[in-house]
Amino acid sequence: MRVPAAQIARIRDLGYTEAEAQFLYIVAVHSGYFTLGQFLAFTKARYGKRPTSFAQRLIKQGHATARDYLRKGSIFHLFSRTVYGQIDKDNLRNRKRHSFEFIRTRLVLLDFILAHQDLEYFESEQEKVSFFCETLHISKDRLPAKVYEGSPECQPTIRYFVDKFPLFLAPPVSVSPGVVTLSYVDSGQETPSHYLAHLGAYQALFRELRNFRFLYIGANSGHFRRAEETFWKLVGGRVESDVGGEILKYFQIRKKWDDRGYLFPVTADFEFLTEARRRFAGERFDAVYRSWRAGEVTEEGLRDKFSDLRPDQAVSFESCLVRQHGVPLAEVCRSGDGRANKARHPLRHRSRHPEGDSKLLEA
């Protein structure tokens, strides 16, 4: 994980120790919310004067608030523009107040980050967009996006990867490049519809990636099997799509369009045609199209000509169990010799796409 020394120094200038500054940087970038239990896990400290002093300084300086959770503990929200400004991230959404559902998800996400500090995460929206568009040469319109409507005088704003779930390259094996790892964070309280919507938002990007890994991060292992089955049902089937069949459909719609056969607009056909023209551009496809129109190429012959384009994606699904955060572990001024329970974060239920022939990389 990248923790820029210059930005950590700026946070230290606000009155925090090196370890506290590093922790606040991670919280600001990845979650916005934390518990003292997570602070203790990061610093490997015990309950007592140190975490209490840290919490009191945050509150006193107006850098964070403490929010009671069911009168059983406190969740801290790092919101101060002063802190975020020290790391040039004062416009992050993490500064805003959120629902308990959002907070639960961020706490689970932070647990994963703290347990896997060896990974190189894409931290910002711009880093993610640049990686996919400039490094992998994927069109921006294939990225998961959300449109935010402004005032009547302002143009709508398009934001990418608004979920801010962990996205990183799995550590490389030998000389192979790292595998793109996309993820979903389940707080344990969400409904299946949230997960379905997430997969749907990423569907276009999944299609563009030759190899990728999907990591389901959750606080309840009971959801893992269903999540995996849903992933392969909705994503795996599309990854295994019949390219020859798609080209045939493209030719059929293209012929109807060229022959002015559409009396009324058919939105689905036009959307497919636009996407297919992009995917199957070039003289190779145009030459076969002309031969197919002339009756010189049969459907079987067409499939044979493009048999080399069968998908060869290597796709894997994995799940990761993190500690349960149904109840925060500490109050603002808690003291004494209580201990935070040690948590294990095993990666579990690995599976891979049956058609993939490239060796998948594991974290």
BAKERO-85356 format. One line per 3 residues: number of its first residue (from 0); for each residue x, y, z of C-alpha. Coordinates in steps of 0.25 Angstrom, whole numbers, plus 5000, padded with zeros to 4 digits. Layout:
NUM) X:Y:Z; ...
This chain:
0) 5000:5000:5000; 5005:5014:4997; 5006:5023:5008
3) 5012:5036:5003; 5023:5041:5013; 5020:5056:5010
6) 5005:5055:5013; 5007:5047:5026; 5017:5058:5030
9) 5006:5068:5028; 4996:5060:5036; 5007:5059:5047
12) 5007:5074:5047; 4993:5074:5052; 4998:5068:5065
15) 4998:5053:5062; 5008:5042:5064; 5014:5035:5051
18) 5005:5023:5054; 4993:5031:5056; 4996:5039:5043
21) 4997:5027:5035; 4984:5021:5041; 4977:5034:5038
24) 4982:5034:5024; 4977:5020:5021; 4963:5024:5027
27) 4962:5036:5019; 4965:5030:5006; 4958:5017:5008
30) 4946:5018:5018; 4944:5031:5025; 4939:5023:5037
33) 4946:5014:5047; 4945:5009:5061; 4956:5009:5072
36) 4957:4994:5071; 4962:4996:5057; 4972:5007:5062
39) 4977:4997:5072; 4978:4986:5061; 4986:4995:5052
42) 4996:5000:5063; 4996:4986:5071; 4993:4994:5084
45) 4984:4991:5095; 4972:4998:5101; 4976:5009:5111
48) 4982:5023:5110; 4987:5022:5096; 4974:5020:5088
51) 4967:5029:5098; 4977:5040:5096; 4976:5038:5081
54) 4960:5039:5081; 4960:5051:5090; 4970:5059:5081
57) 4961:5056:5069; 4949:5061:5075; 4955:5073:5082
60) 4962:5078:5069; 4949:5076:5061; 4955:5066:5052
63) 4945:5055:5055; 4932:5052:5062; 4928:5040:5070
66) 4914:5034:5067; 4907:5025:5076; 4903:5011:5071
69) 4891:5005:5078; 4897:5010:5091; 4908:5000:5091
72) 4919:5007:5085; 4924:5018:5076; 4928:5019:5061
75) 4937:5031:5058; 4935:5039:5045; 4947:5046:5040
78) 4941:5058:5033; 4950:5070:5035; 4954:5077:5022
81) 4967:5081:5029; 4971:5066:5030; 4967:5063:5016
84) 4973:5076:5011; 4986:5071:5016; 4986:5059:5007
87) 4980:5067:4995; 4967:5059:4996; 4957:5070:5002
90) 4947:5066:4992; 4945:5052:4995; 4931:5047:4998
93) 4936:5040:5011; 4936:5054:5018; 4920:5054:5017
96) 4911:5048:5027; 4904:5035:5023; 4894:5024:5027
99) 4898:5013:5036; 4897:5003:5024; 4908:5011:5017
102) 4916:5012:5030; 4915:4997:5032; 4920:4994:5018
105) 4932:5004:5020; 4936:4997:5033; 4936:4984:5027
108) 4944:4990:5015; 4954:4996:5025; 4956:4983:5032
111) 4960:4977:5018; 4970:4988:5015; 4976:4987:5029
114) 4978:4972:5027; 4984:4974:5013; 4993:4985:5014
117) 5003:4979:5005; 4994:4981:4993; 4995:4993:4983
120) 4982:4999:4982; 4977:5009:4972; 4972:5019:4982
123) 4966:5030:4974; 4955:5031:4962; 4966:5037:4953
126) 4976:5026:4956; 4965:5015:4952; 4960:5022:4940
129) 4975:5024:4935; 4978:5010:4937; 4967:5004:4929
132) 4966:5015:4918; 4981:5018:4916; 4988:5005:4921
135) 4978:4995:4916; 4972:5004:4905; 4958:5001:4909
138) 4947:5012:4905; 4942:5021:4916; 4928:5017:4913
141) 4931:5003:4917; 4934:5007:4932; 4924:5007:4943
144) 4918:5021:4944; 4908:5029:4951; 4902:5042:4946
147) 4900:5053:4956; 4890:5064:4952; 4894:5078:4956
150) 4886:5091:4956; 4878:5095:4944; 4890:5104:4940
153) 4901:5093:4941; 4904:5081:4933; 4902:5067:4939
156) 4914:5061:4945; 4919:5047:4941; 4926:5040:4952
159) 4933:5026:4951; 4935:5015:4961; 4926:5022:4971
162) 4925:5010:4980; 4940:5011:4983; 4942:4997:4986
165) 4956:4991:4987; 4962:4990:4973; 4976:4985:4971
168) 4986:4976:4963; 4988:4963:4969; 5003:4960:4972
171) 5009:4955:4960; 5015:4941:4959; 5028:4939:4953
174) 5029:4949:4941; 5014:4949:4938; 5007:4962:4940
177) 4997:4964:4952; 4983:4961:4950; 4972:4972:4951
180) 4964:4969:4964; 4951:4976:4965; 4942:4974:4978
183) 4929:4975:4985; 4928:4978:5000; 4916:4972:5007
186) 4913:4978:5021; 4905:4966:5024; 4892:4974:5025
189) 4890:4976:5010; 4880:4970:5001; 4883:4962:4988
192) 4878:4973:4980; 4890:4982:4983; 4900:4971:4979
195) 4892:4969:4966; 4892:4984:4963; 4907:4984:4965
198) 4910:4973:4956; 4901:4979:4945; 4908:4992:4946
201) 4922:4985:4944; 4916:4976:4933; 4922:4984:4921
204) 4936:4985:4928; 4936:4970:4930; 4934:4968:4915
207) 4946:4976:4912; 4956:4969:4922; 4963:4957:4916
210) 4967:4953:4930; 4961:4957:4944; 4958:4953:4958
213) 4946:4956:4966; 4947:4957:4981; 4934:4956:4989
216) 4938:4963:5003; 4928:4960:5014; 4925:4959:5029
219) 4917:4947:5028; 4922:4934:5021; 4908:4929:5020
222) 4906:4938:5008; 4918:4933:5000; 4912:4921:4993
225) 4900:4929:4988; 4909:4941:4983; 4918:4931:4975
228) 4906:4924:4969; 4900:4938:4965; 4914:4943:4959
231) 4915:4931:4950; 4901:4931:4946; 4901:4946:4942
234) 4915:4948:4939; 4921:4935:4934; 4910:4932:4924
237) 4913:4945:4917; 4928:4943:4918; 4926:4930:4910
240) 4918:4937:4900; 4918:4931:4886; 4926:4941:4877
243) 4922:4934:4864; 4907:4936:4868; 4909:4950:4872
246) 4916:4953:4858; 4904:4946:4851; 4894:4955:4859
249) 4903:4967:4855; 4902:4963:4840; 4887:4961:4841
252) 4884:4974:4847; 4894:4982:4839; 4888:4976:4826
255) 4874:4980:4830; 4880:4994:4833; 4887:4995:4820
258) 4875:4990:4813; 4866:5001:4820; 4858:4989:4826
261) 4854:4997:4839; 4840:5003:4838; 4840:5007:4853
264) 4852:5009:4862; 4857:4997:4870; 4865:5002:4881
267) 4871:4989:4885; 4876:4986:4871; 4882:5000:4869
270) 4889:4999:4882; 4895:4985:4878; 4899:4990:4864
273) 4906:5002:4870; 4914:4993:4880; 4916:4982:4869
276) 4922:4992:4859; 4932:4996:4870; 4936:4982:4874
279) 4936:4976:4859; 4942:4988:4852; 4953:4985:4841
282) 4954:4980:4827; 4954:4965:4832; 4940:4966:4837
285) 4935:4975:4825; 4940:4965:4815; 4933:4954:4821
288) 4921:4962:4822; 4921:4965:4807; 4923:4950:4805
291) 4912:4946:4814; 4902:4956:4808; 4905:4950:4794
294) 4902:4936:4799; 4917:4932:4798; 4918:4929:4813
297) 4909:4920:4821; 4906:4921:4835; 4915:4910:4838
300) 4926:4915:4830; 4925:4929:4837; 4927:4922:4850
303) 4939:4915:4845; 4945:4928:4840; 4944:4934:4853
306) 4947:4922:4862; 4960:4928:4867; 4952:4939:4873
309) 4945:4930:4884; 4947:4936:4897; 4959:4932:4905
312) 4957:4939:4917; 4962:4934:4930; 4953:4938:4941
315) 4953:4935:4956; 4944:4937:4968; 4949:4938:4982
318) 4942:4941:4995; 4949:4948:5007; 4943:4947:5022
321) 4946:4959:5030; 4943:4962:5045; 4929:4964:5049
324) 4925:4979:5051; 4911:4978:5056; 4915:4985:5069
327) 4927:4995:5070; 4938:4991:5080; 4940:5003:5087
330) 4934:5016:5093; 4940:5030:5092; 4946:5030:5106
333) 4947:5015:5109; 4959:5011:5117; 4964:4999:5124
336) 4971:4986:5120; 4961:4981:5111; 4966:4974:5098
339) 4962:4974:5084; 4960:4960:5078; 4969:4956:5068
342) 4963:4953:5054; 4967:4945:5043; 4964:4949:5029
345) 4965:4936:5020; 4962:4936:5005; 4952:4925:5003
348) 4944:4918:4992; 4953:4920:4980; 4948:4916:4967
351) 4951:4920:4953; 4944:4921:4939; 4944:4907:4933
354) 4949:4912:4919; 4960:4920:4924; 4974:4914:4921
357) 4983:4925:4927; 4988:4922:4941; 4981:4931:4951
360) 4989:4939:4961; 4985:4938:4975; 4988:4949:4986
